[in-house]
Amino acid sequence: RQMCIRDSDRKFDIRMWVLVTGDMNGYLFREGYIRTSSTPFVIDPKNTDDKFVHLTNNAIQKHSALYGSFEDGNQISFERFRNYIGATRFSDVVMPQVKGIVEKSLLAVRKKLNPVKKRNCFEIFGYDFIIDTDYNVWLIEVNTNPCLEESSALLKSVLPRMLDDAFKLTLDKYFIRPKEYNKAAKRYPVNGYDDDFNMW
């Protein structure tokens, strides 16, 4: 049985980003977010097609009359989610499963990701997971074009940092920034992380 948000019995899933570089190194971004539905989960044989109950994608949920009623942009930070399920359970039970699934999925398709072996390329994937009531993690899907819409205060903080740190591992290797630029470079602060720390 899929875990739901207890106080409102709504479905949720976990969105995380994975970066794959041209030399086939894979990186998991340290922060993701929880995507929530707007409507409580009920099994109603007469209403099995209610997208606002079952699909947590922002592209769907933003059209619900209840969008944003529970959380800004129907999104919850990892910090809040850690408090919800317990920090130890999050770090010692959930995240090791996430990392294992990501590793296995990349190994399964490694020969297809860059078949012509281009060196100067990279891609960011959006991984979506659910958790069941026994804290087992299940992969829903992997998106090759994940949504980068800043649809909440949370994503306005995390998305620019995620992209900037990805560019530091990819583009900046080939287009070296002058020292003056580094001193004046824009910062994208994320709570709990030093500005100079790469979150990948």
N, C-alpha and C positions, 0 to 999 in steps of 0.2 A: 504493500500500500504506500502510495506517495505521501511524503510528509507535507503538511499544510501549515500555514501560519496559524498558530493556536487560537489567538484571540478573535480571529475573523474567519477561520477555516477557508482560507484562500490558497490556491495553488501558487507555487513559485518555482523558479529555476535559477541556476547559477550561470552567469556569463563570464567567461574568462578569455583572455587573448593569448595566442601563441604566435611567436615570430619564428619563421624559418628563413635562414639566409642562403645565399647561393652556394656556400660551401657545406650546406646541409646541417648546419648547427641549429638546434631547436631551443627556444627560450619560452618560459612561461612567465607572464607578467605577474608580479606579486599581489596586485590588487585586481579584483573583479567587482562584480556587483550582483545583487539579487534582483531578479525581475518578478514582479508580482501581478496577479490578476486583480481585476476590479470587483469581481463578483464572487461570493462564497461558493465553494465546491459542493454541489449536490448532484446525485445521480437521478436525473429526471427523464424517464423514457419519452416524455412528450417534448423534451427540449434538449436533445442530445447535440444540437448544432450551435449552442450558445458559445461563440468564440471568446466572449469576455470571461467565461468561466475557465476555459481550458487552455487558451493560448496566451502566453505572457509577453509576446513580442510587443515592443512599443508601437510598431506600425499598426497593430491591431488595437491595443489597449487605449491609445490616445483618442479613439473614436467613441469610447464608452462614456456615458453620462456620469459615471462614478470615477473616472480617471483622476488620479491625484487626491482622492478623498482620504486615503490611508497614508500614502507616502508621496513626497514630491516626485512626480514622474513615474509613479509606481515602481520605485527603485529603493533598495536598502543597501547601505554600505557593508563591506566586510566587517568593519568594526562593530556595527550594530548587530550583525548576524552572529558574530563571535559571542556577544553578550547573550544572544537569544538561545543558542544551542550549547554554550559553554566553550571557553577558549581552548581548553585541553581537547575536547571532542573535535573542535574545528581543526586544530593543528595536528593532532595525533591520529585522528580517524578519517576525517573528510579529505583533507589536503593530500595525504599520501596516496589515497585512491585516485584523486584527480590527476596527480602527477604520473601515476602508473598508467592510467588510461591514455593520457596524452602521449607518453612514450611509446606505448604499444601501437597506437593509431598512426604515429609518424613512421614507425618501423614498418608497418604494414603497407604503407604507400610510398616508401622512400624512393623506389625506382621510377615512380610516376610523377613525383613532384617537380623534378627538373630534368626531364629526359634528354635534353640537348646540352645539359651541363653548362648553362650560362653561369658565369662567376658573379657578375655584377647585377644581382637581382635579389629580391626578398619578397616575402608575403606575410601578411598578418591574417590569421584565421580567428574566427569567433567560435569558441567551444561552448556548448550548452549542456548542462548536467541537471539531473534531478537527484534528490535524496529520498530514500524510503524511510519508513518509520523505524527500521533497524539500523539506520545510518549507513546503508549501502549506497554507493554513488553509481549512477547510471548515465551513460552518454546518450544524449538525445540526438544531436547532430553537430556537424562541423560546417561553419559558413565560410565560404571563400571571399565573401564581400560583406563583412560584419558592419552593422549600423554604427556610424560614428557621429550620430546626432547628439548634440549637447542638450538633451531633453530634461535635465535636472541640474540642480546645483552640484550634486555629486559628480555627474559626468563632466560638468564644466571644469572641475578640478582634475579629475583622473585622466580624461581623454587626451588633453594637450600634453601631459607628462608622459603618457604611454607612447604617443607618437614621437615626441622629442627624444625620448630615451631610445626608441627604435632607430631613429635616424643616426644617433650617435654610434650605434653598432653596425650601421650599414653605410649610409651616404657619407658620413664624416670620415670613413676610412679612405675614401677616394677624393673627397673635396675637403682638404685640410683647412680648418678655420684659422685665420691669423690670430695671434695672441691678443690683439686689441679687441677682436670680436668676442673671444672667450670671456674677457673681463666685463664686457657690456651685454653679454648674452641675456636674453629674457629668461627668467626663472619660472618654473611651474610647480609651486609648492604643493605637496600632498601630505596631509597630516600623518605624522609618525615616521617620516622619511627625510633624511638630509637632502638638501637641494642638489648636492653633487653626487649622490648615490644613484647608480643606474638601477631602476626597479625591475629590469629583465633578469 
